[in-house]
């Protein structure tokens, strides 16, 4: 789930790659002033959960960093 100014976006995918691609696309379409957007990753695989969480946090940091400079 990703929180956006327009409301929460609930995502469900069967693969890590699909989840990462779509979540990143949503984050990149947001106004940079809306970042960092709250998000929540839920899955039964703890390692996968951590990878996606870390990846989406890095994407947001990259977007915010590119807007600062």
PyMOL Python script that loads the backbone (N, CA, C, O; Angstrom):
from pymol import cmd

cmd.read_pdbstr("""\
ATOM      1  N   UNK A   1       0.846  -1.167   0.000  1.00  0.00           N
ATOM      2  CA  UNK A   1       0.000   0.000   0.000  1.00  0.00           C
ATOM      3  C   UNK A   1       0.895   1.235   0.000  1.00  0.00           C
ATOM      4  O   UNK A   1       1.889   1.304   0.724  1.00  0.00           O
ATOM      5  N   UNK A   2       0.524   2.197  -0.820  1.00  0.00           N
ATOM      6  CA  UNK A   2       1.252   3.464  -0.885  1.00  0.00           C
ATOM      7  C   UNK A   2       0.254   4.582  -0.623  1.00  0.00           C
ATOM      8  O   UNK A   2      -0.804   4.639  -1.250  1.00  0.00           O
ATOM      9  N   UNK A   3       0.590   5.459   0.293  1.00  0.00           N
ATOM     10  CA  UNK A   3      -0.250   6.611   0.565  1.00  0.00           C
ATOM     11  C   UNK A   3       0.086   7.735  -0.395  1.00  0.00           C
ATOM     12  O   UNK A   3       1.246   8.129  -0.519  1.00  0.00           O
ATOM     13  N   UNK A   4      -0.925   8.249  -1.072  1.00  0.00           N
ATOM     14  CA  UNK A   4      -0.730   9.362  -1.999  1.00  0.00           C
ATOM     15  C   UNK A   4      -1.680  10.489  -1.607  1.00  0.00           C
ATOM     16  O   UNK A   4      -2.621  10.256  -0.848  1.00  0.00           O
ATOM     17  N   UNK A   5      -1.459  11.696  -2.101  1.00  0.00           N
ATOM     18  CA  UNK A   5      -2.392  12.784  -1.804  1.00  0.00           C
ATOM     19  C   UNK A   5      -3.822  12.482  -2.277  1.00  0.00           C
ATOM     20  O   UNK A   5      -4.782  13.035  -1.740  1.00  0.00           O
ATOM     21  N   UNK A   6      -3.960  11.620  -3.263  1.00  0.00           N
ATOM     22  CA  UNK A   6      -5.276  11.258  -3.783  1.00  0.00           C
ATOM     23  C   UNK A   6      -5.902  10.094  -3.025  1.00  0.00           C
ATOM     24  O   UNK A   6      -7.047   9.733  -3.296  1.00  0.00           O
ATOM     25  N   UNK A   7      -5.181   9.505  -2.091  1.00  0.00           N
ATOM     26  CA  UNK A   7      -5.680   8.366  -1.318  1.00  0.00           C
ATOM     27  C   UNK A   7      -4.705   7.206  -1.390  1.00  0.00           C
ATOM     28  O   UNK A   7      -3.686   7.272  -2.077  1.00  0.00           O
ATOM     29  N   UNK A   8      -5.025   6.162  -0.684  1.00  0.00           N
ATOM     30  CA  UNK A   8      -4.150   4.991  -0.631  1.00  0.00           C
ATOM     31  C   UNK A   8      -4.269   4.161  -1.898  1.00  0.00           C
ATOM     32  O   UNK A   8      -5.357   4.006  -2.453  1.00  0.00           O
ATOM     33  N   UNK A   9      -3.147   3.633  -2.345  1.00  0.00           N
ATOM     34  CA  UNK A   9      -3.095   2.717  -3.496  1.00  0.00           C
ATOM     35  C   UNK A   9      -2.730   1.342  -2.974  1.00  0.00           C
ATOM     36  O   UNK A   9      -1.618   1.127  -2.493  1.00  0.00           O
ATOM     37  N   UNK A  10      -3.658   0.423  -3.070  1.00  0.00           N
ATOM     38  CA  UNK A  10      -3.430  -0.945  -2.625  1.00  0.00           C
ATOM     39  C   UNK A  10      -2.974  -1.768  -3.814  1.00  0.00           C
ATOM     40  O   UNK A  10      -3.666  -1.841  -4.830  1.00  0.00           O
ATOM     41  N   UNK A  11      -1.807  -2.386  -3.688  1.00  0.00           N
ATOM     42  CA  UNK A  11      -1.215  -3.161  -4.768  1.00  0.00           C
ATOM     43  C   UNK A  11      -1.103  -4.619  -4.350  1.00  0.00           C
ATOM     44  O   UNK A  11      -0.832  -4.917  -3.187  1.00  0.00           O
ATOM     45  N   UNK A  12      -1.309  -5.518  -5.289  1.00  0.00           N
ATOM     46  CA  UNK A  12      -1.136  -6.951  -5.014  1.00  0.00           C
ATOM     47  C   UNK A  12      -0.521  -7.601  -6.245  1.00  0.00           C
ATOM     48  O   UNK A  12      -1.056  -7.493  -7.349  1.00  0.00           O
ATOM     49  N   UNK A  13       0.604  -8.275  -6.049  1.00  0.00           N
ATOM     50  CA  UNK A  13       1.317  -8.912  -7.155  1.00  0.00           C
ATOM     51  C   UNK A  13       1.839 -10.265  -6.727  1.00  0.00           C
ATOM     52  O   UNK A  13       2.043 -10.521  -5.540  1.00  0.00           O
ATOM     53  N   UNK A  14       2.051 -11.121  -7.697  1.00  0.00           N
ATOM     54  CA  UNK A  14       2.568 -12.453  -7.401  1.00  0.00           C
ATOM     55  C   UNK A  14       4.088 -12.520  -7.501  1.00  0.00           C
ATOM     56  O   UNK A  14       4.686 -13.544  -7.168  1.00  0.00           O
ATOM     57  N   UNK A  15       4.724 -11.429  -7.961  1.00  0.00           N
ATOM     58  CA  UNK A  15       6.182 -11.451  -8.040  1.00  0.00           C
ATOM     59  C   UNK A  15       6.772 -10.163  -7.468  1.00  0.00           C
ATOM     60  O   UNK A  15       6.164  -9.094  -7.518  1.00  0.00           O
ATOM     61  N   UNK A  16       7.957 -10.306  -6.934  1.00  0.00           N
ATOM     62  CA  UNK A  16       8.687  -9.167  -6.369  1.00  0.00           C
ATOM     63  C   UNK A  16       8.954  -8.115  -7.443  1.00  0.00           C
ATOM     64  O   UNK A  16       8.817  -6.915  -7.204  1.00  0.00           O
ATOM     65  N   UNK A  17       9.334  -8.580  -8.614  1.00  0.00           N
ATOM     66  CA  UNK A  17       9.657  -7.669  -9.712  1.00  0.00           C
ATOM     67  C   UNK A  17       8.451  -6.812 -10.109  1.00  0.00           C
ATOM     68  O   UNK A  17       8.572  -5.597 -10.268  1.00  0.00           O
ATOM     69  N   UNK A  18       7.297  -7.448 -10.268  1.00  0.00           N
ATOM     70  CA  UNK A  18       6.088  -6.700 -10.625  1.00  0.00           C
ATOM     71  C   UNK A  18       5.747  -5.664  -9.562  1.00  0.00           C
ATOM     72  O   UNK A  18       5.422  -4.520  -9.881  1.00  0.00           O
ATOM     73  N   UNK A  19       5.822  -6.067  -8.303  1.00  0.00           N
ATOM     74  CA  UNK A  19       5.515  -5.147  -7.210  1.00  0.00           C
ATOM     75  C   UNK A  19       6.457  -3.953  -7.226  1.00  0.00           C
ATOM     76  O   UNK A  19       6.020  -2.813  -7.073  1.00  0.00           O
ATOM     77  N   UNK A  20       7.745  -4.208  -7.411  1.00  0.00           N
ATOM     78  CA  UNK A  20       8.732  -3.129  -7.415  1.00  0.00           C
ATOM     79  C   UNK A  20       8.519  -2.179  -8.586  1.00  0.00           C
ATOM     80  O   UNK A  20       8.590  -0.962  -8.419  1.00  0.00           O
ATOM     81  N   UNK A  21       8.258  -2.728  -9.770  1.00  0.00           N
ATOM     82  CA  UNK A  21       8.072  -1.895 -10.963  1.00  0.00           C
ATOM     83  C   UNK A  21       6.875  -0.970 -10.810  1.00  0.00           C
ATOM     84  O   UNK A  21       6.977   0.229 -11.070  1.00  0.00           O
ATOM     85  N   UNK A  22       5.745  -1.518 -10.390  1.00  0.00           N
ATOM     86  CA  UNK A  22       4.529  -0.702 -10.284  1.00  0.00           C
ATOM     87  C   UNK A  22       4.636   0.294  -9.137  1.00  0.00           C
ATOM     88  O   UNK A  22       4.253   1.455  -9.289  1.00  0.00           O
ATOM     89  N   UNK A  23       5.151  -0.144  -7.994  1.00  0.00           N
ATOM     90  CA  UNK A  23       5.294   0.773  -6.864  1.00  0.00           C
ATOM     91  C   UNK A  23       6.239   1.920  -7.203  1.00  0.00           C
ATOM     92  O   UNK A  23       5.969   3.071  -6.861  1.00  0.00           O
ATOM     93  N   UNK A  24       7.343   1.611  -7.873  1.00  0.00           N
ATOM     94  CA  UNK A  24       8.274   2.669  -8.274  1.00  0.00           C
ATOM     95  C   UNK A  24       7.600   3.645  -9.234  1.00  0.00           C
ATOM     96  O   UNK A  24       7.778   4.856  -9.110  1.00  0.00           O
ATOM     97  N   UNK A  25       6.834   3.132 -10.182  1.00  0.00           N
ATOM     98  CA  UNK A  25       6.143   4.006 -11.143  1.00  0.00           C
ATOM     99  C   UNK A  25       5.185   4.951 -10.422  1.00  0.00           C
ATOM    100  O   UNK A  25       5.100   6.130 -10.763  1.00  0.00           O
ATOM    101  N   UNK A  26       4.468   4.440  -9.432  1.00  0.00           N
ATOM    102  CA  UNK A  26       3.546   5.294  -8.670  1.00  0.00           C
ATOM    103  C   UNK A  26       4.323   6.375  -7.937  1.00  0.00           C
ATOM    104  O   UNK A  26       3.931   7.541  -7.960  1.00  0.00           O
ATOM    105  N   UNK A  27       5.409   6.007  -7.293  1.00  0.00           N
ATOM    106  CA  UNK A  27       6.209   6.981  -6.550  1.00  0.00           C
ATOM    107  C   UNK A  27       6.789   8.051  -7.478  1.00  0.00           C
ATOM    108  O   UNK A  27       6.819   9.227  -7.118  1.00  0.00           O
ATOM    109  N   UNK A  28       7.240   7.662  -8.644  1.00  0.00           N
ATOM    110  CA  UNK A  28       7.846   8.621  -9.573  1.00  0.00           C
ATOM    111  C   UNK A  28       6.824   9.579 -10.176  1.00  0.00           C
ATOM    112  O   UNK A  28       7.188  10.663 -10.632  1.00  0.00           O
ATOM    113  N   UNK A  29       5.553   9.194 -10.182  1.00  0.00           N
ATOM    114  CA  UNK A  29       4.498  10.069 -10.713  1.00  0.00           C
ATOM    115  C   UNK A  29       4.006  11.078  -9.684  1.00  0.00           C
ATOM    116  O   UNK A  29       3.341  12.053 -10.037  1.00  0.00           O
ATOM    117  N   UNK A  30       4.330  10.850  -8.413  1.00  0.00           N
ATOM    118  CA  UNK A  30       3.894  11.776  -7.370  1.00  0.00           C
ATOM    119  C   UNK A  30       4.658  13.090  -7.450  1.00  0.00           C
ATOM    120  O   UNK A  30       5.811  13.133  -7.880  1.00  0.00           O
ATOM    121  N   UNK A  31       4.002  14.146  -7.033  1.00  0.00           N
ATOM    122  CA  UNK A  31       4.681  15.431  -6.879  1.00  0.00           C
ATOM    123  C   UNK A  31       5.793  15.231  -5.848  1.00  0.00           C
ATOM    124  O   UNK A  31       5.530  14.702  -4.768  1.00  0.00           O
ATOM    125  N   UNK A  32       7.010  15.634  -6.149  1.00  0.00           N
ATOM    126  CA  UNK A  32       8.105  15.453  -5.183  1.00  0.00           C
ATOM    127  C   UNK A  32       7.822  16.059  -3.805  1.00  0.00           C
ATOM    128  O   UNK A  32       8.383  15.616  -2.803  1.00  0.00           O
ATOM    129  N   UNK A  33       6.953  17.069  -3.757  1.00  0.00           N
ATOM    130  CA  UNK A  33       6.610  17.664  -2.465  1.00  0.00           C
ATOM    131  C   UNK A  33       5.770  16.714  -1.608  1.00  0.00           C
ATOM    132  O   UNK A  33       5.647  16.919  -0.401  1.00  0.00           O
ATOM    133  N   UNK A  34       5.184  15.667  -2.229  1.00  0.00           N
ATOM    134  CA  UNK A  34       4.391  14.679  -1.494  1.00  0.00           C
ATOM    135  C   UNK A  34       5.271  13.588  -0.889  1.00  0.00           C
ATOM    136  O   UNK A  34       4.783  12.709  -0.179  1.00  0.00           O
ATOM    137  N   UNK A  35       6.560  13.654  -1.174  1.00  0.00           N
ATOM    138  CA  UNK A  35       7.487  12.624  -0.683  1.00  0.00           C
ATOM    139  C   UNK A  35       8.164  13.073   0.598  1.00  0.00           C
ATOM    140  O   UNK A  35       8.386  14.270   0.784  1.00  0.00           O
ATOM    141  N   UNK A  36       8.493  12.166   1.470  1.00  0.00           N
ATOM    142  CA  UNK A  36       8.332  10.725   1.334  1.00  0.00           C
ATOM    143  C   UNK A  36       6.881  10.310   1.554  1.00  0.00           C
ATOM    144  O   UNK A  36       6.230  10.764   2.495  1.00  0.00           O
ATOM    145  N   UNK A  37       6.395   9.461   0.694  1.00  0.00           N
ATOM    146  CA  UNK A  37       5.040   8.928   0.801  1.00  0.00           C
ATOM    147  C   UNK A  37       5.064   7.722   1.747  1.00  0.00           C
ATOM    148  O   UNK A  37       5.986   6.908   1.693  1.00  0.00           O
ATOM    149  N   UNK A  38       4.070   7.612   2.594  1.00  0.00           N
ATOM    150  CA  UNK A  38       4.030   6.431   3.452  1.00  0.00           C
ATOM    151  C   UNK A  38       3.731   5.185   2.620  1.00  0.00           C
ATOM    152  O   UNK A  38       2.920   5.232   1.696  1.00  0.00           O
ATOM    153  N   UNK A  39       4.373   4.094   2.942  1.00  0.00           N
ATOM    154  CA  UNK A  39       4.072   2.844   2.248  1.00  0.00           C
ATOM    155  C   UNK A  39       4.223   1.683   3.220  1.00  0.00           C
ATOM    156  O   UNK A  39       4.905   1.785   4.240  1.00  0.00           O
ATOM    157  N   UNK A  40       3.578   0.591   2.882  1.00  0.00           N
ATOM    158  CA  UNK A  40       3.591  -0.586   3.732  1.00  0.00           C
ATOM    159  C   UNK A  40       3.673  -1.808   2.851  1.00  0.00           C
ATOM    160  O   UNK A  40       2.851  -1.985   1.952  1.00  0.00           O
ATOM    161  N   UNK A  41       4.652  -2.651   3.097  1.00  0.00           N
ATOM    162  CA  UNK A  41       4.838  -3.895   2.343  1.00  0.00           C
ATOM    163  C   UNK A  41       4.442  -5.049   3.258  1.00  0.00           C
ATOM    164  O   UNK A  41       4.908  -5.142   4.394  1.00  0.00           O
ATOM    165  N   UNK A  42       3.585  -5.918   2.757  1.00  0.00           N
ATOM    166  CA  UNK A  42       3.184  -7.075   3.540  1.00  0.00           C
ATOM    167  C   UNK A  42       3.306  -8.329   2.683  1.00  0.00           C
ATOM    168  O   UNK A  42       2.713  -8.426   1.609  1.00  0.00           O
ATOM    169  N   UNK A  43       4.074  -9.270   3.168  1.00  0.00           N
ATOM    170  CA  UNK A  43       4.188 -10.579   2.519  1.00  0.00           C
ATOM    171  C   UNK A  43       4.724 -11.565   3.551  1.00  0.00           C
ATOM    172  O   UNK A  43       5.255 -11.168   4.588  1.00  0.00           O
ATOM    173  N   UNK A  44       4.579 -12.846   3.255  1.00  0.00           N
ATOM    174  CA  UNK A  44       4.988 -13.864   4.232  1.00  0.00           C
ATOM    175  C   UNK A  44       6.503 -14.069   4.280  1.00  0.00           C
ATOM    176  O   UNK A  44       7.019 -14.608   5.259  1.00  0.00           O
ATOM    177  N   UNK A  45       7.213 -13.652   3.247  1.00  0.00           N
ATOM    178  CA  UNK A  45       8.668 -13.807   3.180  1.00  0.00           C
ATOM    179  C   UNK A  45       9.330 -12.562   3.761  1.00  0.00           C
ATOM    180  O   UNK A  45       9.278 -11.490   3.160  1.00  0.00           O
ATOM    181  N   UNK A  46       9.943 -12.701   4.911  1.00  0.00           N
ATOM    182  CA  UNK A  46      10.544 -11.529   5.583  1.00  0.00           C
ATOM    183  C   UNK A  46      11.673 -10.900   4.775  1.00  0.00           C
ATOM    184  O   UNK A  46      11.815  -9.678   4.756  1.00  0.00           O
ATOM    185  N   UNK A  47      12.468 -11.720   4.114  1.00  0.00           N
ATOM    186  CA  UNK A  47      13.571 -11.180   3.315  1.00  0.00           C
ATOM    187  C   UNK A  47      13.032 -10.370   2.139  1.00  0.00           C
ATOM    188  O   UNK A  47      13.548  -9.297   1.830  1.00  0.00           O
ATOM    189  N   UNK A  48      12.018 -10.875   1.501  1.00  0.00           N
ATOM    190  CA  UNK A  48      11.391 -10.167   0.388  1.00  0.00           C
ATOM    191  C   UNK A  48      10.774  -8.866   0.878  1.00  0.00           C
ATOM    192  O   UNK A  48      10.907  -7.826   0.234  1.00  0.00           O
ATOM    193  N   UNK A  49      10.111  -8.929   2.001  1.00  0.00           N
ATOM    194  CA  UNK A  49       9.509  -7.739   2.596  1.00  0.00           C
ATOM    195  C   UNK A  49      10.576  -6.670   2.814  1.00  0.00           C
ATOM    196  O   UNK A  49      10.372  -5.505   2.473  1.00  0.00           O
ATOM    197  N   UNK A  50      11.715  -7.069   3.383  1.00  0.00           N
ATOM    198  CA  UNK A  50      12.787  -6.109   3.660  1.00  0.00           C
ATOM    199  C   UNK A  50      13.391  -5.558   2.378  1.00  0.00           C
ATOM    200  O   UNK A  50      13.682  -4.365   2.298  1.00  0.00           O
ATOM    201  N   UNK A  51      13.587  -6.416   1.366  1.00  0.00           N
ATOM    202  CA  UNK A  51      14.147  -5.946   0.083  1.00  0.00           C
ATOM    203  C   UNK A  51      13.238  -4.896  -0.551  1.00  0.00           C
ATOM    204  O   UNK A  51      13.713  -3.849  -0.993  1.00  0.00           O
ATOM    205  N   UNK A  52      11.942  -5.168  -0.598  1.00  0.00           N
ATOM    206  CA  UNK A  52      11.014  -4.202  -1.201  1.00  0.00           C
ATOM    207  C   UNK A  52      10.946  -2.910  -0.392  1.00  0.00           C
ATOM    208  O   UNK A  52      10.919  -1.814  -0.952  1.00  0.00           O
ATOM    209  N   UNK A  53      10.920  -3.052   0.924  1.00  0.00           N
ATOM    210  CA  UNK A  53      10.889  -1.864   1.781  1.00  0.00           C
ATOM    211  C   UNK A  53      12.133  -1.004   1.549  1.00  0.00           C
ATOM    212  O   UNK A  53      12.030   0.210   1.371  1.00  0.00           O
ATOM    213  N   UNK A  54      13.291  -1.632   1.553  1.00  0.00           N
ATOM    214  CA  UNK A  54      14.543  -0.898   1.334  1.00  0.00           C
ATOM    215  C   UNK A  54      14.578  -0.265  -0.051  1.00  0.00           C
ATOM    216  O   UNK A  54      14.991   0.885  -0.206  1.00  0.00           O
ATOM    217  N   UNK A  55      14.142  -1.023  -1.059  1.00  0.00           N
ATOM    218  CA  UNK A  55      14.168  -0.530  -2.433  1.00  0.00           C
ATOM    219  C   UNK A  55      13.268   0.705  -2.581  1.00  0.00           C
ATOM    220  O   UNK A  55      13.683   1.704  -3.169  1.00  0.00           O
ATOM    221  N   UNK A  56      12.054   0.641  -2.058  1.00  0.00           N
ATOM    222  CA  UNK A  56      11.136   1.769  -2.202  1.00  0.00           C
ATOM    223  C   UNK A  56      11.603   2.986  -1.407  1.00  0.00           C
ATOM    224  O   UNK A  56      11.384   4.122  -1.827  1.00  0.00           O
ATOM    225  N   UNK A  57      12.239   2.758  -0.271  1.00  0.00           N
ATOM    226  CA  UNK A  57      12.814   3.876   0.489  1.00  0.00           C
ATOM    227  C   UNK A  57      13.945   4.524  -0.305  1.00  0.00           C
ATOM    228  O   UNK A  57      14.073   5.749  -0.317  1.00  0.00           O
ATOM    229  N   UNK A  58      14.761   3.711  -0.966  1.00  0.00           N
ATOM    230  CA  UNK A  58      15.856   4.236  -1.795  1.00  0.00           C
ATOM    231  C   UNK A  58      15.321   5.017  -2.998  1.00  0.00           C
ATOM    232  O   UNK A  58      15.870   6.058  -3.360  1.00  0.00           O
ATOM    233  N   UNK A  59      14.257   4.516  -3.609  1.00  0.00           N
ATOM    234  CA  UNK A  59      13.647   5.226  -4.747  1.00  0.00           C
ATOM    235  C   UNK A  59      13.193   6.604  -4.296  1.00  0.00           C
ATOM    236  O   UNK A  59      13.456   7.600  -4.970  1.00  0.00           O
ATOM    237  N   UNK A  60      12.516   6.664  -3.163  1.00  0.00           N
ATOM    238  CA  UNK A  60      12.038   7.960  -2.679  1.00  0.00           C
ATOM    239  C   UNK A  60      13.203   8.892  -2.351  1.00  0.00           C
ATOM    240  O   UNK A  60      13.157  10.081  -2.664  1.00  0.00           O
ATOM    241  N   UNK A  61      14.239   8.354  -1.725  1.00  0.00           N
ATOM    242  CA  UNK A  61      15.408   9.178  -1.393  1.00  0.00           C
ATOM    243  C   UNK A  61      16.061   9.708  -2.673  1.00  0.00           C
ATOM    244  O   UNK A  61      16.491  10.861  -2.725  1.00  0.00           O
ATOM    245  N   UNK A  62      16.133   8.870  -3.693  1.00  0.00           N
ATOM    246  CA  UNK A  62      16.706   9.303  -4.986  1.00  0.00           C
ATOM    247  C   UNK A  62      15.881  10.439  -5.599  1.00  0.00           C
ATOM    248  O   UNK A  62      16.434  11.434  -6.066  1.00  0.00           O
ATOM    249  N   UNK A  63      14.563  10.280  -5.591  1.00  0.00           N
ATOM    250  CA  UNK A  63      13.703  11.314  -6.172  1.00  0.00           C
ATOM    251  C   UNK A  63      13.837  12.620  -5.396  1.00  0.00           C
ATOM    252  O   UNK A  63      13.974  13.688  -5.993  1.00  0.00           O
ATOM    253  N   UNK A  64      13.797  12.536  -4.068  1.00  0.00           N
ATOM    254  CA  UNK A  64      13.908  13.742  -3.260  1.00  0.00           C
ATOM    255  C   UNK A  64      15.282  14.378  -3.403  1.00  0.00           C
ATOM    256  O   UNK A  64      15.396  15.604  -3.400  1.00  0.00           O
ATOM    257  N   UNK A  65      16.328  13.563  -3.530  1.00  0.00           N
ATOM    258  CA  UNK A  65      17.679  14.079  -3.721  1.00  0.00           C
ATOM    259  C   UNK A  65      17.843  14.780  -5.045  1.00  0.00           C
ATOM    260  O   UNK A  65      18.531  15.798  -5.130  1.00  0.00           O
ATOM    261  N   UNK A  66      17.223  14.253  -6.078  1.00  0.00           N
ATOM    262  CA  UNK A  66      17.352  14.863  -7.412  1.00  0.00           C
ATOM    263  C   UNK A  66      16.589  16.184  -7.473  1.00  0.00           C
ATOM    264  O   UNK A  66      16.931  17.062  -8.265  1.00  0.00           O
ATOM    265  N   UNK A  67      15.566  16.327  -6.649  1.00  0.00           N
ATOM    266  CA  UNK A  67      14.800  17.576  -6.627  1.00  0.00           C
ATOM    267  C   UNK A  67      15.496  18.656  -5.804  1.00  0.00           C
ATOM    268  O   UNK A  67      15.269  19.847  -6.012  1.00  0.00           O
ATOM    269  N   UNK A  68      16.344  18.235  -4.869  1.00  0.00           N
ATOM    270  CA  UNK A  68      17.035  19.192  -4.007  1.00  0.00           C
ATOM    271  C   UNK A  68      18.175  19.903  -4.724  1.00  0.00           C
ATOM    272  O   UNK A  68      18.539  21.026  -4.375  1.00  0.00           O
ATOM    273  N   UNK A  69      18.731  19.237  -5.729  1.00  0.00           N
ATOM    274  CA  UNK A  69      19.913  19.812  -6.371  1.00  0.00           C
ATOM    275  C   UNK A  69      19.649  20.442  -7.623  1.00  0.00           C
ATOM    276  O   UNK A  69      20.566  20.963  -8.258  1.00  0.00           O
TER     277      UNK A  69
END
""", "prot")
cmd.dss("prot")
cmd.show_as("cartoon", "prot")
cmd.util.cbc("prot")
cmd.orient("prot")
